[in-house]
Amino acid sequence: MSEIAYIALGSNLGERHVYLARARDAIDATPECRVIGATTVEETAPLGGLDQPPYLNQMLAVETTLEPAALLARLHEIEADAGRVRGARWESRTLDLDIVLFDDRVVRTHDLVIPHPGLADRTFWQREVTELREVMRQGAND
C-alpha cells in the first residue's frame, strides 16, 4: 500500500541548487518512491544560532511503499552520496533530508520521530506542507 511522505530538503554549502536537484532525482529514482509534488525552492536563515550561510529549502510529497525507517535509511544514503558529514547539531551541511510527515502516522523511535518535532517551529515547513496539500487537492479535482 502506498502512503504519502512529506520530505524536507535543505542545503547551505556548495552548489545548493545542485544538491537539491540531485536529491529530488535520487528520491524519485528509488523504486519504491515517486515524487508527486514539489514546492518552490526558498532561501531561509539558518536555525540553531550558529554563524553560517543561509539555506535553500524545498519540500517534496513522495508516494512510497517503504516503511518510515526504510525511507529514512534511503534518505541517509542520499545525504551521504552528497557528501553530508554528520557532526554537531545545527552545523552547515551539503544536504539535509527530513521526513516531516508520513500520511497520518505517528512514529516515536530513537532514530525517528514523525511528525517531525521541528514542524511546529518552522513556518516555512508549514507553508510548504500547505502548498503541497493544495496542489495535490487541486490535482485530485481535475
Summary of the structure (lengths in Angstrom):
residues: 142
radius of gyration: 14.4
end to end distance: 23.4
largest distance: 45.8
contacts: 403
relative contact order: 0.24
helix: 35%
strand: 27%
